Amino acid sequence: YTWPNLAYDFVEEFLWLELTGFAGIPAVCTASPDGTTPSIQAQWLRTAYHDMATANAGVGGIDGSIFFELDRAENVGVGLSNTKTQFKNHISKYMSTPDLIAAAAVISVSQCGGPSIPFRPGRVMAAAAGPSGVPVPEGTLAQHTAAFQRQGFTATEMIGLVACGHTLGGVTAVDFPAINTGSGIAPFDDTRLFDNHIATNYIQGPNINPLVGGPAVTDSDARIFGSDGNVTMKSFAASAATFSSTCATLIGRMINTVPTGVTLRDPVVPIAFKPRDYLLSVTAAGTLNLQVTADIFGPSVINNNRVVTLRWADRQSSTCASGVCTASSISTTSNPSLRNGNTLQSYKFSVTVSAAASFSSFWFTVDEVGNGVTVTTQNNGGGNYPVDDLIVNVPAYSCGMFTGANIARITTAVRADGATQVSGVSVEAMFQNQVAMSADLTTVAASLGTAPFISPIPQYVYYTALIPGDTSFSCQYLNYEFSAIFGGVVHTGPLLGGVCGVRSIRIGTSCSTT
Ligand code: HEM
């Protein structure tokens, strides 16, 4: 891994650092079922299966089409529509709706104590509903076996995948009154955790699974679990480890079932030390401000004695012409309870220099004890973290707004003191289309403009783009990246906006321009 990698960084921060708030939507996965509180983790896992369940030889799979198919009888259930509502604020350029569906399955399983399943991003949102074909509890064993074969799973794997799904949640009375004749939720097993109790309850009893001991016609779990003489379910009941590793494999295959032509990227693993929220901007005073947060991630990383120092080189020198290019962090935050026993400690920096001196790269030193003895260097694998000061953000003149048909104004500053000619200054804006559940991208050319709230400086000229959009949407988030071509090479700024993050431009609220 080498920083920066906009797509990787976004997903890593989404999945492991839980920065966008997505992973915080479900409540803590408690041990005992109460029969009334729905499990969001269960709803999310069922959503993933229902999206995948219509896959057929490279057509369909995890493609988000489930959210166009909620009126079908095979997709009855408040859990699926709740999931759609929860997901629509989290769509982004780097996490499509089907990526959210897959990530939600991964997050749900591990939040409830199940295995860690690798997450590979890259799924593409469907444009419309696909074929039907989600198995229903009234189906025969032959119909179910054929359906799982169409999805890419053998008869034995069918037993596994159903057991892995039905270790969470249960059957809701309002949606399945013939199966759950009471009220609330009839749980599949005696815990809300992702554990092998779905098998121990079934083999050793007492069984509470309403798809095993309910009306015979809807006892689909009984037909499926018993289809190999209970060999598979006995192996799960005998070994929590077998259940866990089988589920990691089968749910992993389920979420990676994607249409032909979709290429998933490599699994996103957490990075132990990484810069985040990097932002180089021209300030109102005409100076350059570099903001960055250093994240330290892993089990037990929180250490209040640790001292992290930012160091940088200015643009004309591989070191520091002024001799004082170091800074202490301005704030520290930590999160002791991230998934899979991980923790996070973050160090935020903000340094301001003249536009003439500027920056060319930065790196960090980390003093674990704070005594100057055990100091290590974090320098991006040797090459330092690069700073591109040719195209720079101008927050003082970038904001969400409503002017005619425009919803935002984005201003960038382009370095003007070099020999290289600039062309093609543009802003790529991403809108959350909460109807199509897609991230809609538009590229808007920026034109030479002014930044009236900034003192003039000789090193930069300003380009402004007005972003057109539907001003009737008041609760979507705008993300954007700006870029410019210098000497034939495209230079792209950081992803700005975030998703529900502090740097987001929320359309409908205007930021200050002063
Ligand atoms: C023959 C195949 C299957 C049938 C007939 C079936 C049937 C059902 C039914 C009737 C419910 C109750 C839904 C509700 O009340 O909202 C349910 C819940 C659930 N199913 Fe399945 N299912 C099957 C396979 C799977 C698979 C393969 C998975 C995932 C790997 C899965 C995951 C879930 C989960 C997590 C729930 C709980 C949802 C909640 O509590 O909100 N199911 N299933």
Residues whose N, C-alpha, C, O or C-beta is under 5 A from the ligand:
A	BS01	HEM	S39 A42 Q43 L45 R46 Y49 V76 G77 G79 P135 V136 P137 H144 L161 V162 C164 G165 H166 L168 G169 G170 V171 T172 D175 S220
